[in-house]
């Protein structure tokens, strides 16, 4: 199946899930932010680890 990538949509969905307490989504969102906003990525990784 060929599906177009949409990083902005992915980030929005991960953010919604992270806000709802889905820690795996916080982790994936952190990965999306690593290159553009390291501080935010670290905060998201912390949230994923600490619950």
C-alpha positions as CSV (number, residue, x, y, z in Angstrom):
1,X,0.0,0.0,0.0
2,X,1.4,3.4,-1.0
3,X,0.5,6.1,1.5
4,X,1.7,9.7,1.3
5,X,3.7,10.9,4.3
6,X,2.3,13.9,6.1
7,X,4.6,14.9,9.0
8,X,2.4,17.7,10.1
9,X,-0.6,15.5,10.4
10,X,1.4,12.8,12.2
11,X,2.7,15.4,14.7
12,X,-0.9,16.6,15.3
13,X,-2.1,13.1,15.9
14,X,0.8,12.2,18.2
15,X,0.2,15.4,20.1
16,X,-3.4,14.6,20.7
17,X,-2.5,11.1,21.8
18,X,0.3,12.4,24.0
19,X,-2.0,14.9,25.7
20,X,-4.4,12.0,26.3
21,X,-1.7,10.1,28.2
22,X,-0.5,7.7,25.5
23,X,3.2,7.6,26.4
24,X,4.3,5.9,23.2
25,X,2.9,8.9,21.3
26,X,4.9,11.2,23.4
27,X,8.0,9.2,22.5
28,X,7.2,9.3,18.7
29,X,6.5,13.0,18.9
30,X,9.8,13.6,20.6
31,X,11.5,11.8,17.7
32,X,9.8,14.1,15.2
33,X,11.1,17.2,17.1
34,X,14.7,16.0,17.6
35,X,16.2,18.0,14.8
36,X,14.2,21.1,14.9
37,X,13.6,21.6,18.7
38,X,15.9,19.5,20.9
39,X,14.5,21.0,24.2
40,X,10.9,20.0,23.2
41,X,12.1,16.6,22.2
42,X,13.8,16.1,25.6
43,X,10.6,17.2,27.4
44,X,8.5,14.8,25.4
45,X,11.0,11.9,26.0
46,X,10.9,12.7,29.8
47,X,7.1,12.7,29.7
48,X,7.2,9.3,28.0
49,X,9.6,7.9,30.5
50,X,8.1,9.4,33.7
51,X,4.5,8.8,32.7
